[in-house]
Amino acid sequence: MTLEAAESTTIQEALDRYVRNLKTGSKSKGKSSNADKPIDHQALYHFVHYFSPDTLVQKLTPADIGTYAESVNGTGTSPKAIEHLQAVKDFLAYVHKVLKWTATSKNPATYVRIRKARTRTGATVVSSESQPIELTSAGHAQLVTQRERLVVESEALVEEIRRARADGDVTENSPLDAAREEQGRVEARIQEITATLERAVIIEEGQARNSKVVKIGARVEVKDLNSSGEPKTYTLVNKTEANPLERRISDDSPMGKALLGKRVGQELLVETPRGKMNYEVLSIA
């Protein structure tokens, strides 16, 4: 890739050359080859298709790159988001070396801001991403279906972004901004579901039914000791499956937390908007 070819190079062409460079990098001056560097194909594919593969590299602006980074960061920072954005930074740094980026004199990789998680000095951090997530078979199937639908939706949004960019000036293009924002939201949800499924442990109904203590997947009958009303039955599930209208309560909710590990006959105290409520476990199924 030469400086003369910069104005006619698309993001996809730049990526193809970057990947080939990583795979066939040569050793020089005693330094290790880039060939040993792992390639995050998923992150790079996402970056290219966010802007459309046929977009010229020269058309990217610092604002475009910054907006993309924010869409990946979302409302928080996860190890996956950090790895994702680092892969994009490496790609942009490579492009900066071989292309004359007229949109900015700075290395475009500097516009990819990666948020760092803050921890107290000396604190021991246990990543929640290493913990298994218990799902019922129905909840697991529901997430798989939702992810498939979102993937189709994301592909349609990529095409919508391509068409919006082709309409002209990208600096004042409301349809383009709206499509990018929506695609960022959809991709964030896809990543969230994928992370959940990767850590999922399916709990069979029989396992919960035969348990003597309340666990995820169990149907629990409880009596409100503060009233003379009829007992109510709840199904304890992961927060991704929770549906209050169907009395499927999250294990992360006040009631769910209080129920976990309880046996028949035991009482529990639950903090609710109405104050502290006392319940008794009548049965576990």
Protein Blocks (a to p, Z undefined) as FASTA:
>chain_A
ZZklmmmccfklmmmmmmmmmmmocceehiacfklpccdfklmmmmmmmnopklcfklpc
fklmmmmmmmmnmmadcfklmmmmmmmmmmmmmmmmmpccfkbmbdfklmmccdddddde
hiacddfklpccdddfklmmmmmmmmmmmmmmmmmmmmmmmmmmmnopfklcfklmmmmm
mmmmmmmmmmmmmmmmmmpccddfklmmmpcbdcehiacddddfkbcbdcdddddddfkl
gcfknopacfkbmklmmmgopaehiacddddfkbpcddddfbdZZ
